[in-house]
Amino acid sequence: MKIIKLFLLLKFLFIYSLFANVNLSMNDKGIKGERFNFTIELIGENVDYFPDFSNIDGNIVHEISTNISTSFTNGKIVKVIKKTYSFEPTKSFLFPSLNFVIDGVEYKTSQKNIIIENPSKTISSIFDLSINSEKNEFYVNENFILKIIFKYKKNIQIVDLSLDKPSFKDFWYKQIGESKSYEEGEYNVVELSFLLTPLNTSIEKIEPLSLNVQVLDESNKSFFSSTKVLKIYSNELNLNIKELPNNITLVGDFSIESIIDKQKVKVGEAVSYKLKIKGNGNIDDIPDIKLPLTDITVYENKPIIKTKILENEYVGEYEKTFLLISDRSFEIPALQLEYFDKNRKEVIKKNTNSFYIEILSSDTKETVLQKEIKIEKQNEDLTKQLVTISILEQRVLFFILGVVSCLLIISLYFYVINSKQKKEYKDSSLTKRVSSSKSKEELIKILAIYLKVDSKLDELILKLEKDEDFKSLKKEILKVLKNLKL
């Protein structure tokens, strides 16, 4: 009797175990740069233990799908759980053994060696993806254009086309313009261009690029059309990247020039100095150039860099403007630009002109002013003589009454005009800001954009910088602003 019971128990366990199982499916090989997928299928009523494999060989594993189905077989509930996972390995690895417990029974999968291969060019009579450049030898920081060309037969119906984002490790790069499409014999061609700049000499090659092509699946005989996705690989491109001479970062062919608006100015008047660099090469790498000037006031803007592709070369222009203010004469030194000429294979040095700026002395200014006062005095004396002669020729009483009447009318007119101007001046936003300024630094910031508007205003701004009486200077500035109607 005991033997029969034992037999029935073993039979029950055997039948029950028929409905419990673990299946692990994956490929033996993968491709570097692509996602590696594997699927786990669990069959049974209850999953008592599920292992943690969130990290495999240093790679983070992501669950991408889960499918659960339930059925009844011989009065038993059979549940099927199918989970798919994905990660991106960079080298061959050992997939670990995994332990599961289903309906009280332990299951263990086997370890498996997975080989990760480097991608190789797709060989096909229907598709072709290739990358190329005009040459394979470059210097660090030397720009070159990489072309990506995809060809496919005209009779192929492509639903979607997408290039996997290239990494271009150890390169600075950007896409040039939009893609170009054209025909070449029995093929349609799509062409993309990228501007690349190698950043170091450790670069040996550009890895194959990949393209995802979604096409109609002609093998499917269903009434409804279906599609399939194909991954197409390009060739790899071997490169030889050479080091530049010490302390050189620019590669190409450049010109440099400097321009000033004047060489003789009054005290407090600004001189405009403009620096321009033009040429082909890595012009984006030109730094924010500073002028080696001390003991004078220098205002500068950020450099403006404009670039474009012209006849397969990266060309551009660098421009920066300075405003220089001083109370004594000074010299703007020559600036030097160094770059490596890839054609002559040597370092080229080019210089700007130097400029001597003469500040006109205060004595010269006073002499001119004295002459102007003398001329005005002579004019006043002449006017008085003419008025005297006119008075003698007219009746004294009539003249006095006429003069008084005219003066009253003119006074009334100027009173109305001045009242209006005072109100406008008082309401001026600039005068409000000047009046409310609390320090010379704040006042200089407010007035900096009005440099070169008026020489008198420039002189007062310069005096502010020399720590003179802030309050009295502010009053004088307000008077000048009133006269200028700013």
C-alpha positions in Angstrom: 0.0 0.0 0.0 2.8 2.4 0.9 4.5 1.6 -2.4 1.4 2.5 -4.3 1.1 5.8 -2.5 4.7 6.6 -3.2 4.2 5.7 -6.9 1.1 8.0 -7.1 3.0 10.9 -5.4 6.0 10.6 -7.9 3.5 10.4 -10.8 1.8 13.6 -9.6 5.1 15.4 -9.2 6.2 14.2 -12.7 2.9 15.4 -14.3 3.1 18.7 -12.5 6.7 19.3 -13.5 5.7 18.9 -17.1 4.1 22.2 -16.9 7.0 24.0 -15.1 10.1 25.0 -17.0 12.6 27.8 -17.8 13.8 28.6 -21.4 16.7 31.0 -22.1 17.2 32.0 -25.7 20.0 34.3 -27.2 22.4 34.4 -30.1 26.0 33.1 -29.8 27.4 36.3 -31.3 26.8 40.0 -31.3 28.1 43.1 -33.0 30.0 45.9 -31.3 27.8 49.0 -31.1 24.5 47.1 -31.4 22.1 46.0 -28.7 22.3 42.4 -27.5 18.9 40.9 -26.7 18.0 37.8 -24.8 14.6 36.3 -23.8 13.6 34.3 -20.7 10.5 32.1 -20.8 9.0 30.9 -17.4 6.3 28.2 -17.4 4.4 27.3 -14.3 1.7 28.5 -11.8 3.9 30.4 -9.4 7.4 32.0 -9.7 8.8 31.6 -6.2 12.3 33.1 -7.0 13.5 35.4 -9.8 17.3 36.3 -9.9 18.7 39.8 -10.2 20.7 40.3 -13.4 20.5 44.1 -13.8 24.2 44.2 -14.5 26.0 41.7 -16.8 29.8 42.0 -17.3 29.7 45.7 -16.3 26.8 46.5 -18.7 23.4 47.8 -17.5 20.6 45.5 -18.5 17.2 47.0 -19.5 13.9 45.1 -19.7 12.2 46.0 -23.0 9.1 43.8 -23.0 7.0 41.4 -20.9 4.2 39.1 -22.2 2.1 36.9 -19.8 -0.4 34.2 -21.0 -2.5 31.8 -18.9 -4.1 28.4 -19.9 -5.7 25.4 -18.2 -4.2 21.9 -19.0 -5.6 18.8 -17.3 -7.2 20.9 -14.7 -4.0 22.7 -13.9 -3.3 26.4 -14.3 -0.3 26.9 -16.6 1.1 30.5 -16.8 3.7 31.5 -19.4 5.8 34.6 -18.7 8.1 35.8 -21.5 10.5 38.7 -20.8 13.0 40.2 -23.2 16.1 42.2 -22.1 18.7 44.2 -23.8 22.1 45.7 -23.2 25.1 47.0 -25.3 28.3 45.0 -24.7 31.7 46.4 -26.0 33.6 43.1 -25.9 33.1 39.3 -25.7 31.7 38.1 -22.4 30.5 35.1 -20.4 26.7 35.1 -19.9 26.2 33.9 -16.3 24.2 30.9 -15.0 20.8 32.0 -13.6 18.7 30.3 -10.8 14.9 30.3 -10.8 12.4 28.6 -8.5 9.0 27.7 -10.1 6.2 25.9 -8.1 8.8 24.8 -5.6 11.2 23.4 -8.1 14.7 25.0 -8.7 15.9 25.5 -12.3 19.4 26.6 -13.3 20.5 27.8 -16.8 23.9 27.2 -18.2 26.7 29.7 -18.7 27.3 30.7 -22.3 30.3 32.4 -24.1 29.1 35.3 -26.2 31.4 36.6 -28.9 31.2 40.3 -29.8 32.6 41.0 -33.3 33.5 44.3 -34.8 31.1 45.4 -37.5 32.2 44.9 -41.1 31.0 46.4 -44.4 27.7 45.0 -45.7 28.2 43.3 -49.0 25.1 43.5 -51.2 24.1 44.0 -54.8 21.1 46.0 -53.6 22.5 48.3 -50.9 25.9 50.0 -50.4 27.0 52.3 -47.6 30.5 53.9 -47.8 32.5 56.7 -46.1 35.4 58.5 -47.6 37.6 61.7 -47.5 40.0 63.3 -50.0 43.0 62.0 -48.1 43.9 59.9 -45.0 46.7 61.9 -43.4 45.9 64.9 -41.3 47.4 67.1 -38.5 45.8 67.5 -35.1 43.1 70.4 -35.5 43.2 70.1 -39.3 39.6 70.2 -40.7 38.5 67.8 -43.3 35.2 66.7 -44.9 33.9 63.2 -44.5 31.3 62.0 -47.0 28.7 59.4 -46.2 27.2 57.8 -49.4 24.3 55.4 -49.4 23.2 53.7 -52.7 20.2 51.5 -53.3 18.5 49.9 -56.3 15.8 52.0 -57.9 13.3 49.1 -57.8 13.5 48.8 -53.9 10.6 50.4 -52.0 12.1 52.1 -49.0 9.6 53.0 -46.3 12.1 54.7 -43.9 15.8 55.5 -43.7 17.8 56.5 -40.6 21.5 56.8 -39.9 22.6 55.7 -36.5 24.1 58.7 -34.7 27.8 58.6 -35.3 30.0 59.0 -32.3 33.2 60.1 -34.1 35.2 59.6 -30.9 38.1 62.0 -30.4 36.8 64.3 -33.1 35.1 67.7 -33.1 32.4 67.4 -35.8 29.3 68.9 -37.2 27.0 68.1 -40.1 27.3 70.4 -43.2 24.0 71.4 -44.7 21.2 69.0 -45.7 21.5 65.6 -47.4 21.7 65.5 -51.2 19.8 63.0 -53.4 20.6 62.1 -57.0 20.7 59.2 -59.4 23.7 57.2 -60.5 23.0 54.5 -63.1 20.6 51.9 -61.7 21.0 53.3 -58.2 19.4 56.1 -56.1 22.1 57.9 -54.0 21.8 59.8 -50.7 24.8 61.8 -49.6 25.7 63.4 -46.3 28.7 65.5 -45.4 30.4 66.1 -42.0 33.1 68.5 -41.0 35.6 66.7 -38.8 38.6 67.9 -36.7 40.9 65.3 -35.1 41.7 66.3 -31.5 44.7 64.0 -30.8 47.2 61.6 -32.4 45.7 58.4 -30.9 43.1 58.2 -33.6 43.8 55.4 -36.0 40.5 55.0 -37.8 36.8 55.9 -38.1 34.7 52.9 -37.2 32.1 51.7 -39.7 28.8 53.6 -39.6 25.4 51.9 -39.7 22.1 52.7 -41.4 18.7 51.3 -40.6 16.6 50.7 -43.8 12.9 49.8 -43.5 11.7 48.1 -46.7 8.6 46.3 -47.8 8.8 42.6 -47.1 8.1 40.9 -50.4 8.4 37.4 -48.9 5.2 38.0 -46.9 2.2 36.7 -49.0 -0.4 38.3 -46.7 -3.1 40.5 -48.1 -1.7 43.3 -45.9 1.7 44.6 -46.7 4.4 44.3 -44.0 7.9 45.7 -43.6 11.2 44.6 -42.3 14.2 46.6 -41.0 17.7 45.9 -42.4 21.0 47.2 -40.8 23.6 48.2 -43.4 27.2 48.8 -42.4 29.8 51.0 -44.1 33.6 50.4 -44.5 36.0 51.7 -41.9 38.4 54.5 -42.7 42.0 54.3 -41.7 43.7 57.6 -40.7 47.1 58.9 -39.8 46.9 61.9 -37.4 50.2 63.8 -37.0 51.2 66.1 -34.1 51.6 69.9 -34.6 54.7 71.8 -33.5 54.7 73.0 -29.9 52.2 75.6 -28.8 50.5 75.7 -32.2 46.7 75.2 -32.4 45.7 76.8 -35.7 46.0 74.9 -39.0 45.3 76.4 -42.4 46.0 79.7 -44.1 45.1 83.0 -42.4 45.6 86.8 -42.8 45.4 89.3 -40.0 45.0 93.1 -40.0 44.1 96.0 -37.6 42.4 99.3 -38.3 41.9 102.5 -36.3 39.6 105.4 -37.0 42.0 108.2 -36.0 45.5 108.7 -34.6 45.1 112.2 -33.0 42.4 112.7 -30.4 41.5 115.1 -27.6 41.7 114.1 -23.9 38.9 111.8 -23.1 38.0 111.1 -26.7 37.8 107.4 -27.7 39.8 105.6 -30.4 38.2 102.7 -32.3 40.5 99.7 -32.9 39.3 96.8 -35.0 41.0 93.5 -35.4 40.2 91.1 -38.4 41.4 87.6 -39.1 40.4 85.8 -42.3 41.2 82.4 -43.8 40.5 78.7 -44.1 41.1 76.2 -41.3 40.0 75.8 -37.7 39.1 79.5 -37.3 36.7 78.6 -34.4 39.8 77.8 -32.3 41.1 81.4 -32.3 40.9 82.6 -28.7 39.3 85.8 -27.3 42.2 88.1 -28.1 43.1 90.9 -25.6 45.2 94.0 -26.1 48.4 94.2 -24.0 47.6 97.8 -22.8 47.9 99.2 -19.3 47.1 102.6 -17.7 44.4 103.3 -20.3 40.7 102.5 -20.4 39.8 99.7 -22.7 36.2 98.7 -23.7 35.8 95.6 -25.9 33.1 93.4 -27.3 33.0 89.6 -27.8 34.6 88.4 -31.0 32.3 87.7 -33.9 33.1 84.5 -35.9 31.4 83.8 -39.2 32.1 80.5 -41.1 30.9 78.6 -44.1 31.9 75.9 -46.5 33.4 77.2 -49.8 34.7 74.8 -52.5 35.0 72.0 -49.9 37.0 74.2 -47.5 36.0 75.6 -44.1 36.5 79.3 -44.4 35.6 82.1 -42.0 36.3 85.6 -40.5 37.1 86.6 -36.9 36.4 90.3 -35.9 36.7 92.1 -32.6 36.4 95.8 -31.8 38.0 97.8 -29.0 37.4 101.4 -27.7 40.5 103.0 -26.1 40.4 106.2 -23.9 43.5 107.9 -22.4 44.6 111.2 -21.0 48.1 110.9 -22.6 49.6 109.6 -25.8 50.2 105.9 -26.1 51.1 103.1 -28.6 49.0 100.1 -29.7 51.6 97.3 -30.2 51.6 94.9 -33.1 49.7 91.6 -32.5 51.1 88.3 -33.8 49.2 85.3 -35.2 50.9 81.9 -35.5 49.5 79.0 -37.4 50.7 75.9 -39.2 50.5 75.9 -43.0 49.6 72.4 -44.0 50.7 72.9 -47.6 54.1 74.4 -46.8 54.4 72.2 -43.7 55.8 75.0 -41.5 54.8 77.5 -38.9 53.8 80.9 -40.3 53.9 84.1 -38.2 51.9 87.2 -39.3 51.8 90.6 -37.5 49.4 93.6 -37.5 50.6 97.2 -37.7 51.4 99.1 -34.5 49.9 102.5 -34.0 51.0 105.6 -32.1 48.0 107.5 -30.7 48.6 111.2 -30.0 46.6 112.9 -27.3 46.3 116.6 -28.0 47.8 118.7 -25.1 45.6 120.9 -22.9 47.8 124.0 -23.9 46.8 123.6 -27.5 43.2 123.3 -26.5 43.4 126.5 -24.3 45.1 128.5 -27.1 42.2 127.7 -29.6 39.7 128.6 -26.9 41.3 132.0 -26.2 41.3 132.8 -30.0 37.6 132.0 -30.1 36.9 134.3 -27.1 38.9 137.2 -28.7 36.9 136.9 -31.9 33.6 136.8 -30.0 34.7 140.0 -28.1 35.5 141.8 -31.3 32.1 140.9 -32.7 30.4 142.2 -29.6 32.2 145.5 -29.8 31.3 145.9 -33.4 27.6 145.2 -32.6 27.6 147.8 -29.9 29.0 150.5 -32.3 26.2 149.7 -34.8 23.5 149.9 -32.1 24.9 153.3 -31.0 24.7 154.7 -34.5 21.2 153.3 -35.0 20.0 154.9 -31.7 21.3 158.4 -32.7 19.4 158.2 -36.0 16.0 157.4 -34.3 13.8 159.0 -31.8 15.0 157.9 -28.4 11.6 157.5 -26.8 10.1 155.5 -29.6 13.1 153.2 -29.7 13.0 152.5 -25.9 9.3 151.7 -26.1 9.8 149.4 -29.0 12.7 147.6 -27.4 10.7 147.1 -24.2 7.8 145.6 -26.1 10.0 143.3 -28.0 11.8 142.2 -24.9 8.5 141.4 -23.2 7.3 139.3 -26.1 10.6 137.5 -26.5 10.9 136.9 -22.8 7.3 135.4 -22.7 8.2 133.2 -25.7 11.4 131.9 -24.2 9.7 131.4 -20.8 7.1 129.0 -22.4 9.8 127.2 -24.4 12.2 126.8 -21.4 9.4 125.6 -19.2 8.5 122.9 -21.7 12.2 121.9 -22.2 12.7 121.7 -18.4 9.7 119.4 -18.1 11.0 117.2 -20.9 14.5 117.3 -19.5 13.2 116.4 -16.0 11.2 113.5 -17.4 14.1 112.1 -19.5 14.9 108.5 -18.5 18.6 109.1 -19.0 18.7 112.1 -16.7 16.7 110.2 -14.1 19.2 107.4 -14.2 22.1 109.8 -14.0 20.5 111.7 -11.1 19.7 108.5 -9.2 23.3 107.1 -9.6 25.0 106.6 -6.2 28.6 106.0 -7.3 31.0 106.9 -10.1 31.2 103.2 -11.2 27.4 103.1 -11.6 27.5 106.5 -13.5 30.3 105.3 -15.9 28.2 102.2 -16.8 25.2 104.4 -17.6 27.2 106.7 -19.8 29.6 104.2 -21.5 27.3 103.8 -24.5 27.3 107.6 -25.1 31.1 107.7 -25.7 32.0 109.7 -28.8 28.6 111.5 -28.8 30.1 114.7 -27.5 33.7 115.7 -26.7 32.7 117.6 -23.6 30.8 114.6 -22.3 33.8 112.4 -23.0 36.0 114.7 -20.9 33.6 114.5 -18.0 33.5 110.7 -18.2 37.3 110.6 -18.1 37.4 112.9 -15.1 35.0 110.4 -13.3 37.6 107.6 -13.8 40.3 109.7 -12.2 38.4 109.9 -8.9 37.5 113.6 -9.1 34.6 115.1 -7.1 31.6 112.8 -8.0 28.8 115.2 -7.0 30.0 118.2 -8.9 30.9 116.2 -12.0 27.4 114.7 -12.0 25.9 118.2 -12.0 28.1 119.2 -14.9 27.1 116.0 -16.8 23.4 116.8 -16.3 23.9 120.2 -17.8 25.7 118.7 -20.8 22.8 116.2 -21.2 20.3 119.0 -21.1 22.1 120.9 -23.8 22.4 117.7 -25.9 18.7 116.9 -25.2 19.6 113.3 -24.4 
